[in-house]
Structure formats: C-alpha cells, structure tokens
C-alpha cells in the first residue's frame, strides 16, 4: 500500500514508523527539512520537503498512485486543503485529516466533510480523543491506564503494584491456579523502565506497572486482587477550560453518576465562556497553581484532579500541588514523552499522552479489514490488537500452546461467538474467533503475519 503522511511531527513520525514497519510504501511530507532528514534516516520512508497542500509537492510524493493520505500537520486549514487537493487533483481514494479547532468539529454534524465540497473520509480530533481518554481514566480511578475492547466486554487496566498487593512474589502460573475463575490475564509488565511480556513463571514485585486484560464483569475483583479496591469519584476538579477540559466537564455533567465538578481557568474570557456552556459545574477564574484557589475549589476533599491545560509544566506542577493539598488522585496531560518518567517520582497517579491517543485512533481507522481495534501502549512500546482470525491464518485450528508466538506476544482474551474466553494453553483458536493480542512493537509485523492482515486495510 502506498501511503502519504503529511506532517513529520510527533504524530506523523509515529504513524510513519508503524506503517513503514509493516512494509508499506510510505512518503512523509513536511516544510521542515530537518524533520524530513530525521525521518528518512531513522525510518524506511521517503521524504519530501514542502507544503503538503501544494499540488506539486503531493505530486512529488507520489499522490497519483497513492492509496491513502493522512493529513496530520499542525494546521487544520492545511490538513483540509491537502485532502481536497488529494481528492480533486489526484483522486486519492481515502483521506484522513487531524483537526483541532472546535469550530471545525462542530461542522462535522452538518455533514460538511461528507460531501464533494470537502472530501475527508475520517476526521480525527486530538482534543476529543484526549477527553475520552480522561473520562476512561476516571472510570477506573485506581489505574494509570485504561481502555475497552470487544464491544466494552474486556478492559485493559494499567496498575501500579503496592507493597500490600496480594499478588506479589507469586508466579503468574500459580496465580492462575489460585484464582482459576478470574477472567483476567497479566499481559505486560514495566519494571525499572523496561516493558516486557511476562512468562508463566515470572513473579510480580512492588513498584511494577502491570497491564491486565479483564472481563468487564470481573474488573472489580481484578482490582481487589491486585491491591486496588474499586472506587468511583464523587468530586472532580479540572484545571484548564480549553477544548479538552471543557469537553470533560460537559461529559461529566451529562453522565449518569452526577459527579460534582469544579473547573479552574486562568483566562477570564475563557472562564466566562465555560460558565455559559456548563450548567451544574462551578467555574472558578484563577491560577490553578494557587494554593488558595485549590482550597476554594475543595481540592483537599476531591477524589480526582485533572490537569488539562495546554502547557505540560503547568499540568505537572498543578498535579503535584493538588496531590500535596490532599487530592486522592491526580491525572496530568503530558505532550512531551521525555517528561513521563517524572510521573512516578512526583507521585502523579496517571498521565494522558495526546500523541499516543491520536496515533491509536488513526491506526484504528486505517486498519479496517480484520483488525477491529488497536491501542498503543506507553511511548509506542507495545500495541494491543483486536482482530478476527481468518481461515488462512497460521493460528486457525491450533491450540495457543502450539502457535509460534514471539516472546513479546501474549493473547489476552478470545471471543467465540457471544462468549469471552480466558485464554489457556489448550484453548483452540478457530476461524472467525476474535483475539485480543498484546505485542511488543518489534513483534507487531510477526503478529500481522500470523493474523494474515498486513495488507487488509480497507
């Protein structure tokens, strides 16, 4: 497949790395020659320097025979015009655009992007995706990562293990025997900064960050076994009334749990706009780093604080200040992946990476065919893939123990018809089954081969 990626920033880079690693013909366009040089040096991609919306630049990138254009530059307008030019001049069959402005997103509901006037097949809003990720974190407040699969019937839970965790110092094989009825699998462990897929004989230790697949009905029990009793937040404070913060506040207002929410915004005009848009949320105008304002917002008695401004350092400092003030849980929005190692040191419970959420969403829309869902773990260290098994797959008709998986790959759940099955060594994978696979990034191409899906995108 021939793919053109417009924008060599963090999102474009990760998309290019994923798709070029799957043996696609990838060309990256950016106005920054240094970013193009870095991409072509590090990845198996071609590079073109120039404006992605210019027809001659798209032509040099091979748009005449391209199958897909992904417009992920920093400019909404460039992304939209790029898709228009790709459609009108080069008849590229599929176009994906990243749009950030709330004004453009509002127009989606008027079908603006589903007409020949502005032909965009898929619109990705980083702000909306981040807001969804924030709400997902709140739904499982004792986790640092959370995502749903298989129609919401399976959850991925990221948990930091404490000293009092009942599952410590016990081989995973033995844990499966002790809790034989628990439909949960430990798929990944991050220890001392290194993520790996554990073996049955491996043990878990205090300080480990573990990724667990759990049947939705067993989430509460899973959290208890791994030392995180389930709890639902009743009081939430949000710092930052930008697109993300306002979206989260609106979603909390419309939710069924009647969560009491306070929203802090430094800019007076934006605070007034938020107050007009919200009904039950209390909006406070002031600095989210102010101890006095945090006290006024009842942060010391708050169950969760979300720092969602557009500045990483402000989010980190606000989260630290809120935790010191007494907040039970703090979540910080972090764009710079180099700051992520500070989260544990600073006692920040969870973070949201807009790049990872956007990359996961774009890949989810690209990999149609038999791959039904995909989620990027950490700083693109691993992937979770939900895929249907084809009759031609080397997995079909074989027990899990007989499938030649790489060391960095584990099956987390199997769906057979309407049943969700906990994978065991003797579980047979049949044609039509849906499997949930945790794979370290270097092993993704081999997983694609086993699933026979590397070319089945649309």
Secondary structure, DSSP 4 states (H G I P E B T S, - for coil): -EEEEE--SHHHHHHHHHHHTTT-EEEEEES-HHHHHHHHHHSS-EEEES-TTSHHHHHHTTGGG-SEEEE-SS-HHHHHHHHHHHHHTT--S-EEEE---HHHHHHHTTTGGGSTTS--SEEE-HHHHHHHHHHHHHHTTT-SEEEEEGGGTEEEEEEEPPTT-TTTTS-HHHHHHHTTT--EEEEEEEETTEEEPPPTT----TT-EEEEEEEGGGHHHHHHHTT------SEEEEE--SHHHHHHHHHHHHSTT--EEEEEESSHHHHHHHHHH-SS-EEEES-TT-HHHHHHTTGGG-SEEEE--S-HHHHHHHHHHHHHHT-S-EEEE---GGGTTHHHHTT--EEE-HHHHHHHHHHHHH--TTEEEEEEETTTTEEEEEEEPPTTSTTTTEEGGGS---TTEEEEEEEETTEEE---TTPEE-TT-EEEEEEEGGGHHHHHHHHT-TT---
